[in-house]
Amino acid sequence: MLDEAERRYKDGEILRVIAGDLGMSRQRLAERLRARGVRLRREKPSSEQVREMCLRYEQGESLARIGERLGFNPSSVRVYLLRAGMALRDPHGRER
């Protein structure tokens, strides 16, 4: 049952619909998927993940690469780096 729910969620379905089909609450399904290691969409990164984003960016990794490794899209990585006070490179990797 949870394998199917995980597959459907990763294929883009929303929790509310999947949970309704399974006869459980959205919150309960979210808890169970998190326990299985599934990162839910629209979840904020932990402070540890933001530190890792900063470290990787300082080491020269791209926003896309960082996002791929940590499970966030590049624009989200950019937002969290800016919030952390990081100075961003221009799109060609040069300091601004």
N, C-alpha and C positions, 0 to 999 in steps of 0.2 A: 504494500500500500504506500509506504513512504518512498520507495524507489520510484514508483509512478508519479507521485506528487513532486519529487525532486526533478524528474525528467521534464514534467510539464512546466514547472517553474522556470527551469533553465531554458526551455523553449519559448519563454516569454509570457506565459499565462500569469494572471494575477492571483495572489494568495486567496483573496475573498472567493473567487470562483472555484478554485481547487478545493479549498476548505469546505465550501458548501456541498460540492460533489461527494466529499468524504464524510460529511455529517459532523464536522467539528468547527470550532471557532477559528477565525483567522489568526488570532494570537497564539492559540495552541499549536496550529500548524507551523507558524513562524518559529516558535520555541523548538519544536521537533526538528525542523530543517537546520536551524542554527546548531543544535546538538550534533547533527550529522556533518557539520563543517561547511554548510552552504552559507555564503555571504549574500544577504538579502539586498535587493536593489534599494537605493535611497538611504542606505545605512551610512552613518558618518564613520570616518576612520577613527580608530582609537588614538590616544596621544602617542602611543608607541609607534603606530603606523605613520603618523605625521612626522615624527622624528626620523623614521626610516626614509620617508619621502625626501626630507631635507638632506639627509646624508647622501642618498643616492644621487640627488640632483647636484649637490656640491662635488660629487665624484665624476660628474659629466654625463650621467644618464639622461636621456630625453624624457619629456613628460609622458610620451606614449609608452616607452619601455617601463617606466616606473609604474604607470597605471596597469600595464599588462601583468607585471609581477605581483602587484598588490590587489588587483581586482577592482580598480577604479578607472573611469574614463579619463583621458588626458586633461580635459577641461576641469574636472574635479580636482585632479592633482594640482593644477595651476592655482586654483582657488585656495586650496589648503596651504600651498607654499607661500602665497602672498599673505595669507592670514598669519602665518608663522614668521613673517618679516623677511622672507628671502627676496633677494634681488634677482630677477629673472634675466636670463640670456635672451638675445634676439633669436629669431627662428633659425639663424645660421650658426648658433652656438657661441656668438661673441657677447662679451659683457656689454650691457647698455650704459 
